[in-house]
Amino acid sequence: MKLRDYQVETIKQVEEKFKAGIHKQVIVLATGTGKTIIFSHLASDLIERTGKKVIIVAHREELLTQAKEKLERVNQLLKVGIEQATNHADHRGDDIIVASVQTLGKTGTERIKRFNPKDFCMVVIDECHHASKTNITYSNILKYFGVFKPEPENNWNTEILLLGCTATPSRSDNFGIDQTFDEVTYSYPIVTGIQDGWLSKIKAFRVNT
């Protein structure tokens, strides 16, 4: 699968920022521009380089299955497991865990303890605008992996990359994603996607009620 220019640049920027010590990054790309493809390639590259695992966290079932499908297309040698409800990933054999935030982040659950944070090189939060410090399920996961920015005692893991992906980084509750992440590494808005020919022009309809 040939990456588009902006996808290549996104991966390059993330890796350069990580080497420079920026461990909590966000990439903001318009819907339809391939965020899943980007973090799939990043995951494949990091696993090959470090020998460690990657965990991808999402809040909807279709995001989990979409991520698994794209990951397997990017690198057929990777073993990808889903951790959700009655689905249990192989915490020893799988290279990538695609997990439901509700399953792993539920307060008091023992399931997250099957995964050793030191075995992982990257945590990906899909639709990361949901991951504010007030969202307990996300906070529980970030604390467990040692990448919870608001609390120094739960922000000890400096070897792992926390990568947030979203098309809509703004929140309306005054708890911005800057409280979870350090920097927006790359942005590719919808207007640019249309101008570059990767997205269709918008057709807007007004409905009077």
C-alpha positions in Angstrom: 0.0 0.0 0.0 1.7 3.2 -1.2 1.4 6.0 1.4 0.4 9.5 0.3 2.8 12.4 0.8 1.1 13.8 3.9 1.0 10.3 5.5 4.7 9.9 5.0 5.3 13.3 6.4 3.1 12.6 9.4 5.0 9.4 10.3 8.3 11.3 9.8 7.3 14.1 12.1 6.0 11.7 14.8 9.3 9.7 14.8 11.4 12.9 14.9 9.4 14.4 17.7 9.7 11.1 19.7 13.4 11.1 19.3 13.5 14.7 20.5 11.7 13.6 23.7 8.1 14.5 22.9 6.4 11.3 24.2 2.7 12.4 24.1 1.7 13.4 20.6 -1.5 14.1 18.7 -2.0 13.9 14.9 -5.1 15.7 13.6 -6.3 14.6 10.2 -9.6 15.1 8.5 -12.0 12.1 8.3 -11.2 10.0 5.2 -7.5 10.9 5.1 -6.2 7.6 6.6 -5.4 8.0 10.3 -5.7 4.2 10.7 -3.2 3.6 7.9 -0.8 6.1 9.4 -0.7 4.5 12.9 -0.7 1.0 11.4 2.6 1.9 9.6 4.0 3.5 12.7 3.1 0.4 14.8 4.7 -1.9 12.3 7.9 0.2 12.2 8.2 0.5 15.9 7.6 -3.2 16.6 10.3 -4.2 14.1 12.7 -1.7 15.6 12.1 -2.3 19.3 10.8 -5.9 19.5 8.0 -4.7 21.7 4.2 -4.6 21.4 1.7 -1.9 20.5 -1.8 -1.4 22.0 -4.5 0.5 20.2 -7.5 1.7 22.2 -10.8 2.7 20.7 -14.4 3.3 21.9 -16.5 1.6 19.2 -16.5 -1.9 17.8 -16.2 -0.8 14.2 -13.0 1.1 15.0 -11.5 -2.0 16.6 -12.3 -4.2 13.5 -11.2 -1.5 11.1 -7.9 -1.1 12.9 -7.3 -4.9 12.9 -8.0 -5.1 9.2 -5.7 -2.3 8.3 -2.9 -3.5 10.5 -3.0 -7.0 8.9 -3.0 -5.4 5.4 0.1 -3.2 6.3 2.1 -6.1 7.7 0.8 -9.7 7.3 3.5 -11.0 9.6 2.1 -9.2 12.6 -0.3 -11.0 15.0 -3.2 -8.8 15.9 -5.6 -9.6 18.7 -8.8 -8.0 19.9 -9.5 -7.4 23.6 -13.2 -6.7 23.9 -16.0 -8.3 25.8 -15.8 -12.1 25.1 -12.8 -11.6 22.8 -9.4 -12.1 24.5 -6.1 -11.2 22.9 -3.1 -13.4 23.4 -1.0 -11.2 25.7 2.1 -13.3 25.0 1.8 -14.1 21.3 0.1 -11.1 19.8 2.2 -8.2 18.5 -0.6 -5.7 18.6 -3.6 -5.5 20.9 -6.7 -3.7 19.7 -8.7 -3.0 22.8 -12.0 -1.6 23.7 -11.6 1.3 26.2 -14.7 0.1 28.0 -13.2 -3.4 28.5 -9.7 -2.4 29.6 -10.6 0.9 31.3 -13.4 -0.3 33.5 -12.7 0.6 37.1 -11.6 -2.6 39.1 -11.2 -4.8 36.0 -8.4 -7.4 36.2 -8.2 -7.8 32.4 -5.7 -4.9 31.9 -3.3 -6.6 34.3 -2.6 -9.3 31.7 -0.5 -6.7 29.8 2.8 -5.6 31.1 3.4 -1.9 30.3 7.1 -2.5 29.8 6.4 -4.9 27.0 4.9 -2.0 24.9 6.5 0.6 22.7 3.4 2.6 21.8 -0.2 3.3 23.0 -2.5 4.6 20.4 -5.8 6.4 21.4 -8.1 6.5 18.4 -10.6 9.4 18.5 -8.5 10.9 21.2 -10.7 13.9 21.8 -12.6 11.6 24.1 -9.6 11.0 26.3 -9.8 13.9 28.7 -8.6 13.6 32.3 -12.2 13.5 33.4 -13.0 10.4 31.4 -12.3 7.6 34.0 -12.1 4.7 31.5 -9.3 6.4 29.5 -7.6 7.7 32.6 -7.4 4.2 34.1 -5.7 2.9 31.0 -3.2 5.8 30.8 -2.4 5.5 34.5 -1.8 1.8 34.1 0.7 2.3 31.2 2.4 5.1 33.1 1.5 7.9 30.6 -1.1 9.9 32.6 0.2 13.4 32.3 -1.9 15.1 35.0 -0.4 13.0 37.8 3.4 12.7 38.0 3.2 9.5 40.0 1.3 7.9 37.0 3.5 9.5 34.4 6.7 7.4 34.8 6.9 5.6 31.5 9.4 7.6 29.3 10.1 4.7 26.9 6.6 4.6 25.4 5.0 6.7 22.7 1.5 7.9 23.5 -0.1 8.8 20.2 -3.6 10.3 19.9 -5.5 10.4 16.6 -8.5 12.6 15.8 -10.2 14.7 13.2 -11.8 17.0 15.9 -9.4 18.0 18.6 -11.6 20.7 20.2 -13.7 20.0 23.3 -16.5 22.0 24.8 -16.0 21.2 28.5 -12.8 23.2 29.1 -10.8 20.1 29.5 -8.6 20.2 26.5 -6.5 17.4 25.1 -3.4 19.4 26.1 -4.0 18.0 29.6 -3.4 14.5 28.2 -1.0 15.2 25.3 2.0 17.5 24.9 1.9 18.6 21.3 0.0 18.4 18.0 2.7 16.9 15.8 0.9 17.1 12.5 -2.3 18.6 11.1 -4.0 17.9 7.8 -7.4 19.7 7.7 -10.4 19.0 5.5 -9.9 22.1 3.3 -6.3 21.0 2.4 -7.5 17.5 1.7 -10.1 18.8 -0.7 -7.6 21.2 -2.4 -5.1 18.3 -2.8 -7.7 16.1 -4.4 -7.9 13.5 -1.7 -11.4 14.4 -0.4 -14.6 15.3 -2.3 -15.9 18.8 -2.2 -18.5 19.3 0.5 -22.2 19.4 -0.5 -24.2 21.1 2.3 -27.9 21.0 2.8 -30.0 23.1 5.1 -33.1 21.7 6.6 -35.7 24.1 8.0 -37.5 22.7 11.1 
